[in-house]
Amino acid sequence: MEATVAERGQITLPKPVRDALGLAKGSVLKVELDGGRIVLSKRVDDAISRVRGKFTLDAPMTHSEADQA
C-alpha cells in the first residue's frame, strides 16, 4: 500500500489500515523515525480512553459464591 504526502504534509491512511487498527477521526497516533522509516503506532491510552465507561463491573463475588460457581 502507498500513501501520498499532500501539500501541507498530510497523508491519508488506506482504509484497510484504518479498519484493521480501529482508527477513526480524532484517533491519536504515535510517530517515530527508525532510520529511514516512519513508524506510526496507535497509542494504547487512546484505545483505552475510547472504551472507558462503556463497561460495568458486577459486585465482587464472596468466597462462598465463587465456590458455587
Backbone torsions as a table, in degrees:
resi	resn	phi	psi	omega
1	MET	NA	153.1	179.4
2	GLU	-133.9	156.3	173.2
3	ALA	-136.9	141.9	-179.2
4	THR	-102.2	136.6	177.9
5	VAL	-78.8	125.1	-179.7
6	ALA	-82.9	177.1	-175.5
7	GLU	-54.1	-39.9	-177.5
8	ARG	-94.2	16.8	176.6
9	GLY	84.4	10.6	-179.0
10	GLN	-89.7	150.8	171.8
11	ILE	-127.8	156.9	173.6
12	THR	-108.0	121.7	177.7
13	LEU	-73.9	136.8	179.2
14	PRO	-58.8	145.7	-177.2
15	LYS	-55.2	-41.2	178.5
16	PRO	-59.5	-33.7	178.0
17	VAL	-69.7	-46.8	178.8
18	ARG	-59.9	-43.8	-179.5
19	ASP	-65.0	-43.8	-177.8
20	ALA	-62.5	-33.4	-178.4
21	LEU	-98.2	-2.5	-179.4
22	GLY	68.2	34.4	-178.7
23	LEU	-84.4	136.6	177.2
24	ALA	-134.4	173.9	178.1
25	LYS	-53.6	130.2	179.3
26	GLY	92.6	-7.5	177.1
27	SER	-61.3	142.0	-179.3
28	VAL	-103.5	129.7	177.7
29	LEU	-113.4	144.3	173.6
30	LYS	-88.1	133.5	-177.9
31	VAL	-115.6	124.8	179.5
32	GLU	-133.2	150.6	172.9
33	LEU	-101.1	133.7	178.6
34	ASP	-131.3	90.0	-174.5
35	GLY	65.4	-119.3	178.9
36	GLY	-97.9	16.3	-178.5
37	ARG	-113.2	149.4	171.7
38	ILE	-102.7	126.0	-179.6
39	VAL	-112.5	120.1	176.2
40	LEU	-106.4	131.9	176.8
41	SER	-138.0	146.2	-179.9
42	LYS	-73.9	130.5	179.0
43	ARG	-72.2	132.5	-179.0
44	VAL	-63.6	-41.2	-178.1
45	ASP	-66.1	-26.3	176.0
46	ASP	-67.4	-43.7	179.3
47	ALA	-64.2	-40.6	180.0
48	ILE	-67.2	-42.4	-177.2
49	SER	-65.0	-28.8	-179.3
50	ARG	-74.7	-21.0	178.4
51	VAL	-104.4	-5.3	-179.4
52	ARG	-58.3	130.2	177.9
53	GLY	86.8	-3.6	-178.8
54	LYS	-89.1	-13.3	-178.9
55	PHE	-121.1	145.7	176.1
56	THR	-118.7	149.4	178.6
57	LEU	-103.9	137.9	173.8
58	ASP	-73.2	162.7	175.8
59	ALA	-61.3	144.5	-179.8
60	PRO	-61.2	149.0	178.4
61	MET	-78.9	149.5	171.6
62	THR	-79.5	167.2	179.6
63	HIS	-60.8	-40.8	-178.4
64	SER	-67.6	-36.4	177.5
65	GLU	-66.0	-39.2	179.0
66	ALA	-65.5	-39.0	179.3
67	ASP	-64.8	-34.2	-178.5
68	GLN	-79.2	-20.4	-175.6
69	ALA	-75.6	NA	NA
